Amino acid sequence: MTQSQIRLLIAASGTGGHLFPALAVAQQLPDLKIEWLGVPNRLEQTLVPSDYPLHTIAVEGFQTRSVVGNLRILLRLIASVFQVKNLLKQRNIDLVFTTGGYIAGPAILAAHLQGVPVILHESNYLPGKVTRFFSRWCQTVALGFAGSSQYFPKAKTLWVSTPVRSQFLTPQALDLPIPDEAPLIVVVGGSQGAVAVNELVRQCALKWFEVGAYMVHLTGDRDQAADSLKHPQYFPLPFYENMAGLLQRANLAISRAGAGTLTELAVTHTPAILIPYPYAAEDHQTYNARVFADAGAAYLYRQEELTPQLLEKVVLDLLNSPEILPQMTEKTANLAVIDSAQRLAALVRQVAHKER
Ligand SMILES: CC(=O)N[C@H]1[C@@H](OP(=O)(O)OP(=O)(O)OC[C@H]2O[C@@H](n3ccc(=O)[nH]c3=O)[C@H](O)[C@@H]2O)O[C@H](CO)[C@@H](O)[C@@H]1O
């Protein structure tokens, strides 16, 4: 059989953190027949190119309070396993690749029942419960962080880092009027913005503007006060496509600690102040952030300890010091892996060929 006949189902859904790495891997596999598995009304509806037929199943996470609600979710989950199993059979799928999250459970279980191999990529340091449980039925678990192998005692693991969009790998122009010599702070709260971080930085920003800094603030679209601060050095945007150009130009990021953004910070050598999302499942963003803080690439603050006064001072100290940011930049660069998508694509080909 020839390589062009490999049929791959990518199960990736929900947030940028799950979709962008999967899209980057798909781009490396132009000779494969790729189909996509997602959920109705999520980001995949807009992000997944029409070249990949998009199939959807209605899955969601379990609620902790309502027994009836959880029972309904369980029934839907069971139904979706059989739906995916049928899909694998009908479309003659050779291999499933998933980036975790709610969609991964039914995708892995259906593949297991159908005898189709699965590669799972976990971008977070602390894997989610679904990933930990279902990893036993995966051919290989590809890891974003090398240290995560301890959480997969029953699986074969391979560290590949986390793929970034291809634009991150070449210099991108920035279409914002920011003078070349001005320090640029980028504030990013994951793919949906972070209202608590937004409120914090708006209280400090004027002091940073006084010392010449500019700020691009990715507010998300749920912040009622997103337009409340006006200043010529301040650019609030609900969402920005050109993250590559923005982070390549940034001198400092103030950010949540989602695995996607952290990988992009590493690839663009951007030092950061990290404020993990306090309500993330099992506090997993703190585990991600710790890797960067321990490497000297970032400062890590818990949201509840970070007052506006403290943040204002920490950033001023960084802006005023000629050494600290360049040193952190160097340490951030040490964490960069630029060929992660190629490593994962090679793994996909290897497993697909072996299993035929
Ligand atoms: C709240 C929560 O549980 N978030 C999780 C979600 O992250 P979530 O997708 O929210 O955040 P990530 O940092 O992983 O990824 C955000 C992505 O959106 C992009 N972006 C963001 C803003 C913008 O204006 N433009 C833009 O393109 C970033 O460049 C990045 O690629 O999945 C990740 C991967 O499992 C986890 O690590 C995160 O903890």
Ligand as a Chemical Component Dictionary entry (heavy atoms), coordinates in Angstrom:
data_LIG
# 
_chem_comp.id                   LIG 
_chem_comp.type                 NON-POLYMER 
_chem_comp.pdbx_formal_charge   0 
_chem_comp.three_letter_code    LIG 
# 
loop_
_chem_comp_atom.comp_id 
_chem_comp_atom.atom_id 
_chem_comp_atom.alt_atom_id 
_chem_comp_atom.type_symbol 
_chem_comp_atom.charge 
_chem_comp_atom.model_Cartn_x 
_chem_comp_atom.model_Cartn_y 
_chem_comp_atom.model_Cartn_z 
_chem_comp_atom.pdbx_ordinal 
LIG C1  C1  C 0 -8.908 27.448 30.940 1  
LIG C2  C2  C 0 -8.288 26.182 30.484 2  
LIG O1  O1  O 0 -8.499 25.123 31.046 3  
LIG N1  N1  N 0 -7.501 26.318 29.403 4  
LIG C3  C3  C 0 -6.836 25.165 28.805 5  
LIG C4  C4  C 0 -6.977 25.228 27.282 6  
LIG O2  O2  O 0 -6.308 26.413 26.919 7  
LIG P1  P1  P 0 -6.616 27.613 25.965 8  
LIG O3  O3  O 0 -6.881 27.156 24.595 9  
LIG O4  O4  O 0 -7.577 28.541 26.592 10 
LIG O5  O5  O 0 -5.174 28.308 26.059 11 
LIG P2  P2  P 0 -3.780 27.960 25.425 12 
LIG O6  O6  O 0 -2.836 28.885 26.059 13 
LIG O7  O7  O 0 -3.408 26.516 25.483 14 
LIG O8  O8  O 0 -3.976 28.327 23.885 15 
LIG C5  C5  C 0 -4.472 29.550 23.495 16 
LIG C6  C6  C 0 -4.238 29.675 22.025 17 
LIG O9  O9  O 0 -5.022 30.742 21.526 18 
LIG C7  C7  C 0 -4.180 31.615 20.794 19 
LIG N2  N2  N 0 -4.697 32.989 20.826 20 
LIG C8  C8  C 0 -5.060 33.554 22.011 21 
LIG C9  C9  C 0 -5.541 34.856 22.034 22 
LIG C10 C10 C 0 -5.620 35.576 20.810 23 
LIG O10 O10 O 0 -6.039 36.733 20.748 24 
LIG N3  N3  N 0 -5.217 34.975 19.665 25 
LIG C11 C11 C 0 -4.758 33.694 19.633 26 
LIG O11 O11 O 0 -4.414 33.173 18.568 27 
LIG C12 C12 C 0 -2.813 31.506 21.437 28 
LIG O12 O12 O 0 -1.832 31.938 20.558 29 
LIG C13 C13 C 0 -2.774 29.992 21.742 30 
LIG O13 O13 O 0 -2.371 29.253 20.613 31 
LIG O14 O14 O 0 -6.300 24.075 26.723 32 
LIG C14 C14 C 0 -4.897 24.013 27.008 33 
LIG C15 C15 C 0 -4.337 22.764 26.332 34 
LIG O15 O15 O 0 -4.897 21.592 26.882 35 
LIG C16 C16 C 0 -4.650 23.999 28.515 36 
LIG O16 O16 O 0 -3.266 24.045 28.794 37 
LIG C17 C17 C 0 -5.343 25.191 29.150 38 
LIG O17 O17 O 0 -5.139 25.168 30.542 39 
# 
loop_
_chem_comp_bond.comp_id 
_chem_comp_bond.atom_id_1 
_chem_comp_bond.atom_id_2 
_chem_comp_bond.value_order 
_chem_comp_bond.pdbx_ordinal 
LIG C1  C2  SING 1  
LIG C2  O1  DOUB 2  
LIG C2  N1  SING 3  
LIG N1  C3  SING 4  
LIG C3  C4  SING 5  
LIG C3  C17 SING 6  
LIG C4  O2  SING 7  
LIG C4  O14 SING 8  
LIG O2  P1  SING 9  
LIG P1  O3  DOUB 10 
LIG P1  O4  SING 11 
LIG P1  O5  SING 12 
LIG O5  P2  SING 13 
LIG P2  O6  DOUB 14 
LIG P2  O7  SING 15 
LIG P2  O8  SING 16 
LIG O8  C5  SING 17 
LIG C5  C6  SING 18 
LIG C6  O9  SING 19 
LIG C6  C13 SING 20 
LIG O9  C7  SING 21 
LIG C7  N2  SING 22 
LIG C7  C12 SING 23 
LIG N2  C8  SING 24 
LIG N2  C11 SING 25 
LIG C8  C9  DOUB 26 
LIG C9  C10 SING 27 
LIG C10 O10 DOUB 28 
LIG C10 N3  SING 29 
LIG N3  C11 SING 30 
LIG C11 O11 DOUB 31 
LIG C12 O12 SING 32 
LIG C12 C13 SING 33 
LIG C13 O13 SING 34 
LIG O14 C14 SING 35 
LIG C14 C15 SING 36 
LIG C14 C16 SING 37 
LIG C15 O15 SING 38 
LIG C16 O16 SING 39 
LIG C16 C17 SING 40 
LIG C17 O17 SING 41 
# 
